[in-house]
Every structure is written in structure tokens, then in C-alpha cells.
Amino acid sequence: LDFAQGMGDAAAARLGAGMEVILVPCLSDNYAPVLHDASTGATAVVDTPEVGPILAALERRGWKLTHVLNTHHHADHTGGNAELRERFGCEVVGPAGEAERIPSLDRPVGQGDKVRVGALEAEVLEVGGHTRGHIAYHFPAQNVAFVGDTLFTLGCGRIFEGTPTQMWTSLQKLRALPDETVVYCAHEYTESNARFAEHLGGVPGLGARVAAVRSLRADGRPTVPTLLGHEKATNPFLRADDDELREAAGLPKGAVPIQVFAEVRKQKDKF
């Protein structure tokens, strides 16, 4: 695997036809992907950490915001909902399981629901764990998934409200998507995730991936988006059913994947 071609701009270049995505840095380490359908002019932002940078990105391109797609209720993902909705009259879509906690929510959605942004169509995946009602938006025709804080480049979200079983189930749901899926997560946590993965061990080929991460970050470039196939190969949180990872986590033969996942997540929380 050519890991340098599986992160950041190189991964973004693999998007399917019909969608343009700008990655907007917000706050200290958030990303707000803005996606645009040129055929209709429809434009969505996935989560709203900070209004100023999102507005600047829209204005530079002359795009008008038509949708907000929220993944979960945390303030660094919904903080700009009300202001953007007031300014553009856009539709705010978000997780039905957290409807009362999503500011200015117009349309609550859940597993299997379809969300259209112009001619682009997403399927909603329920991927709770980080928060109980967390969702992701998968656009199969464009080979892209917007996953919020469930899956990160070389990592996964901290479990604040859900359970390890719920989170592992959610990660398996994302892992089942095609290898060529371009994954947009919501934070630049990759260097920290890489340090933990190196410390843990049990992932063949990890060194080359970490080198690619460090090269990108040394140049100030993002490691988001990422290619799902590369995450399947090197992200320890997607490999809890692998014997090498179980051994690296210090668990005996016979330990089941959910035990391995829970142990690795616990070690990361303390790292």
C-alpha cells in the first residue's frame, strides 16, 4: 500500500464524480468538510464547529449553504448551527437519537434514512459509541463517508456516552464499507494516534504509515481524509479481531474481539 497516497489531498482526489469537498480547519483541531454538488449548486457542511472559517470558505467559492449535516451533539460540532441557519435558511439534519440536543434541528434521521444534497444522496449509518446517537453519512456513488468522531485516521473516538460493545459494532459497520471509501473524520488527531499505535504494536506495516503521517504533518498538511482500505490495514481499532493485536494488547488466546477492542481503547485513554 502506498500510504502517502491514502491521506489528505491524495485521498481526496479519489472522490467519485459529482462532488467537490473542501476541508475547512476550525477551532484548534476540528475539520468541517464542505461538500458541493455543482449540478444543482446545493452545498452542505458536515458539522459546524466555527462559523467564521466556514463562511470564508463558502464566500471564496461563491457557494450558498443549503444543508447542515450534524453527526452528533457536541458543541464543537453544532456550535454554528443557529447562526448558519439564520443566515442561509439551510436545512439542519442530525441524529434522531440526539434530536433534543441538536440546535436548530429541522430533520432528525436514523439508520437507513436517505439524505439528498442536490443530486448527491447519502445513506445514514447509526454509529453510536462516542455519543449514544452518533451518525455518519455515506455517499456510495461518490465513495465517501463523513464519520464525525467515530473513526479517525489511525484512531477512533473516545467513548463518552456509549459502551465499548456499541463502539466496536459501529466500527465494524464502517469497516464493512468498500476499501476505496474516502473517509472524512472531524479532527486532526493523527500524530497522537500514530504514537499510540507504535507504542501498542501488533500492526504489520505500521511504520511506513506513520512515516507518511509525519511527512504530511511536518509540511503542515492534513491527514484527513483517509482511505478506508489503509485504515483496515493499520488502524488498531479496526483490527480487534486480529491475533497479533490481541497479543500486543496483552490478552490471552480465547479473548474475543470486543474484549480486545475495550482493552485497546482503555490503553489509549491512559496513553
Buried (B, 14 or more C-beta within 10 A) or exposed (E): BEBBBBBBEBBBEBBBEBBBBBBBBBEEEBBBBBBBBBEEEBBBBBBBBBBEBBBEBBEEEEBBBBBBBBBBBBEBBBBBBBBBBEBBEBBBBBBBBBBEBBBBBBBBBBEEBEBEBBEBBBBBBBBBBBBBBBBBBBBBEBBBBBBBBBBBBBBBBEBEBBBBEBBBBBBBBBBEBEBEBBBBBBBBBBBBBBBBBBEBEBBEEBEEBBEBBBEBBEEEEBBBBBBBBBBBBBBBBBBBBBEEBBBBBEBEEEBEBBBBBBBBBEBBEEE
